[in-house]
Amino acid sequence: MTKAAELREMSDEQLSLTLKETREQLFRRRLQAQTERLDSPSELHKARRLIARIQTIQNERAR
């Protein structure tokens, strides 16, 4: 799990790439949850929280 402090150290490009990868991962996990059993359902929650952290940092930098 990526901490907020680690995310703040990333460049804007790295944050955008991480956000894109996490969204794709969340999409795949949602599909997997609908079609079969997830190994760990908490992964959905963790991915959503990571997306929120990244978006928060991006909004802070935009201000």
C-alpha contacts under 8 A as a table, 3 or more apart, distances in Angstrom:
res1	aa1	res2	aa2	distance
1	M	46	K	7.84
2	T	6	E	6.42
2	T	7	L	6.92
2	T	50	L	7.35
3	K	6	E	5.28
3	K	7	L	6.42
4	A	7	L	4.99
4	A	8	R	6.17
4	A	53	R	6.67
5	A	8	R	5.13
5	A	9	E	6.56
6	E	9	E	5.31
6	E	10	M	6.87
7	L	10	M	5.32
7	L	15	L	7.07
7	L	54	I	7.03
7	L	57	I	7.77
8	R	11	S	7.86
8	R	57	I	6.84
10	M	13	E	7.98
10	M	14	Q	5.79
10	M	15	L	6.18
11	S	14	Q	5.18
11	S	15	L	6.23
12	D	15	L	5.11
12	D	16	S	6.21
12	D	58	Q	7.67
13	E	16	S	5.13
13	E	17	L	6.20
14	Q	17	L	5.11
14	Q	18	T	6.09
15	L	18	T	5.08
15	L	19	L	6.04
15	L	54	I	6.68
15	L	58	Q	7.88
16	S	19	L	5.05
16	S	20	K	6.19
17	L	20	K	5.12
17	L	21	E	6.18
18	T	21	E	5.12
18	T	22	T	6.02
19	L	22	T	5.16
19	L	23	R	6.14
19	L	51	I	6.10
19	L	54	I	6.58
19	L	55	Q	7.98
20	K	23	R	5.23
20	K	24	E	6.29
21	E	24	E	5.15
21	E	25	Q	6.12
22	T	25	Q	4.93
22	T	26	L	6.07
22	T	47	A	6.32
22	T	50	L	7.59
22	T	51	I	6.74
23	R	26	L	5.04
23	R	27	F	6.17
23	R	47	A	7.65
23	R	51	I	7.19
24	E	27	F	5.06
24	E	28	R	6.27
25	Q	28	R	5.16
25	Q	29	R	6.17
25	Q	47	A	7.66
26	L	29	R	5.06
26	L	30	R	6.12
26	L	44	L	6.29
26	L	47	A	6.02
26	L	48	R	7.41
27	F	30	R	5.15
27	F	31	L	6.34
28	R	31	L	5.17
28	R	32	Q	6.15
29	R	32	Q	4.89
29	R	33	A	6.01
29	R	38	L	7.61
29	R	43	E	7.84
29	R	44	L	6.76
30	R	33	A	4.98
30	R	34	Q	6.38
30	R	44	L	7.39
31	L	34	Q	5.21
31	L	35	T	6.26
32	Q	35	T	5.18
32	Q	36	E	5.52
32	Q	37	R	6.95
32	Q	38	L	6.53
33	A	36	E	5.57
33	A	37	R	5.77
33	A	38	L	5.57
33	A	41	P	7.98
34	Q	37	R	7.82
38	L	41	P	5.67
40	S	43	E	5.92
41	P	44	L	6.01
41	P	45	H	7.63
42	S	45	H	5.22
42	S	46	K	6.27
43	E	46	K	5.00
43	E	47	A	6.06
44	L	47	A	5.27
44	L	48	R	6.30
45	H	48	R	5.24
45	H	49	R	6.25
46	K	49	R	5.18
46	K	50	L	6.17
47	A	50	L	5.10
47	A	51	I	6.22
48	R	51	I	5.15
48	R	52	A	6.28
49	R	52	A	5.02
49	R	53	R	6.19
50	L	53	R	5.04
50	L	54	I	6.23
51	I	54	I	5.23
51	I	55	Q	6.17
52	A	55	Q	5.14
52	A	56	T	6.06
53	R	56	T	5.11
53	R	57	I	6.32
54	I	57	I	5.22
54	I	58	Q	6.20
55	Q	58	Q	5.01
55	Q	59	N	6.10
56	T	59	N	5.12
56	T	60	E	6.18
57	I	60	E	5.03
57	I	61	R	6.26
58	Q	61	R	5.17
58	Q	62	A	6.18
59	N	62	A	4.99
59	N	63	R	6.46
60	E	63	R	5.44
